[in-house]
Amino acid sequence: MFGMAMNSAKLFVTGKLFQDYSKVIRQMLIAIAIGVVILYGVAQVAPIWAAAAVAGAVSGFLQPILFKDLKYA
């Protein structure tokens, strides 16, 4: 299992994991932006630790949805 994770990390760093890295970066930035907006919004009405938990949960929920159409090399 560790070997598989290391191999995937090596392929990602060398640029051989995905076919279209611009789409990967775009989808990642979308999730980060949504997480930051949710963090800022929830932090206005709740403690920062609760806002961080909510933003992390929402961003984590969005990752599979945003990355479902990515093609591997």
ABEGO torsion letter per residue (X at the ends): XAAAAAAAAAAAAAGAABABAAAAAAAAAAAAAAAAAAAAAAAAABBAAAAAAAAAAAAAAAAAAAAAABBBX
